[in-house]
Amino acid sequence: SLPHIQQLISKLNAEFALKQLGVLDYFLGIEVFHLANGALLLSQAKYIRDLLSKANMDTAHGMPTPMVSSLKLSKVGSVPVEDPTLFRSIVGALQYATLTRPEIAYSVN
C-alpha cells in the first residue's frame, strides 16, 4: 500500500541520501514499462543493441534457437581472441542479459 511504501522511503531516507526521481522507466540497462493492469514489463532491448554495437555485431541476424545443445566445443584449432578484456566484458554483459532473456543462458554459460 502507498502508506507502507512512503514509510519505507522515510526510513531509508533517514539512513541514506535519497532522491525521488519519479516513475521508474530505466535502471541498470533494464527498461521498465508500466502496463495498464498494474504489471511491469522488463526489457533489455536497448542494452542488447548497445552490446551488439560494442561487439561489432550490429548487422548480425537473430536465430530462433541460440545454440544447438549437442555441440561439442574444443580448443583445438581455435584462434585466441584479439582482446581478452573486451571478450570477458562482452561475456559478462551477456550473462547480465540473461536476467530478461533466460533462453540465452545455456549459450552464454
N, C-alpha and C positions, 0 to 999 in steps of 0.2 A: 504494500500500500504506500501511497505517497508520503504520509507522515513518517512511516518507518524509514523510507529512503532519505528523507530530509534529516531525520535524527542521526542516521548513519553518517551522512555527509558532514553534519555538525561535529560529530565525534572525531571523524578523520581530520577535519579542518583544525581542530584543537591541537592535534599532534603534528600535522604536516601542512605546508603551504599549498593550498589547493586553488585552482582556477576553475570557474564554471565556463566551459567552452560551448555550451548549448547542446543540441541534439547530436549524438554520435553519428558520423557518417563515414569516417575513415580513421583507422587506427592500426599502426604497425603493419601496413601493407594489406589490410583487410578492409574492403568496402562493406559498409553496413547499410542495408536497405530496410526501412520500416514499412511493413505491409499493412494493408487496411485492417486485417483481422488481428493486429497486435503482434504478429510474429516478426522475427528478424530474419533477413536473408543475408548470408555472408558470402562474399565473393572476393577472389584474389585475381580477377582478370587483369587489372592494371599491373599488379605485382608480377604476374607471369609474363605479360607483354614486355615489361621492363627487363625481366630476366632473360627473355629470348634475345632482346637487343644486346644485353651485356655479353651474351654467349655468341654473338654474331649469327643468330639463327632467325632473324626477322622474317625470312622468306620460307621458313620451314612449314610443312603441311602436317596437319593433325592426322592421327591414326585412330581407328576405332578401339584397338587394343594396344596399350603402350608397349607390351613386351610378351614374347612367347615364353611361357613358364618352363618349357623343356630345353631352352637354350643353355649350352654349356660354355661358360666364359673361360678364357685361357690367356695367360701372359705371353705364351709362345707366339711370336710373330706380330705382337702388338707394338705400336710406336709409343714411346713415352710422351706425355703431354708437354707442350711447349712451356706453359706457365702453370706449375703445380699449385701456386697460391690461388690463381684465378679458378682453376679446376675445383679446388676444395671449397672456394667461395660459392661456386655455382651448385655444387652438390649440397652444401648446407642450405642454400636458398631453396633448392628443390625439396629438401626434407621439410622445410617450413611450409612449402606449398601443399604438402600432404594434409595439412590441417583442414583445408576445404576441398581437397581433391584426393580422397583416400584411394581411388582407383590407381594412382600412380605410385603408391607406397612400395609395392613389390619391385617395380623397376628401379626406383630411386635407391632403395636399400639393398 
